[in-house]
Amino acid sequence: MNDSGPTRLVLLRFLERVQLRDLERTRRWIASEERLAAQQHRGIEGRPAPPDWSAGVAW
């Protein structure tokens, strides 16, 4: 029996698959954060201007 385990190439291919999976997950996280930031930005822009409380006050 001369089986010394997986070859270096097999191990590198495994590493590649793991890293690609991690990269896709990271890209999903980034896309999610970008969507959240865009929603928050639109929410801030959609708010009415704050009232000018001093306009009706006579000092």
Secondary structure, DSSP 8 states (H G I E B T S, - for coil): ----SS-HHHHHHHHHHHHHHHHHHHHHHHHHHHHHHHHHHHHHHTS-----GGGG---
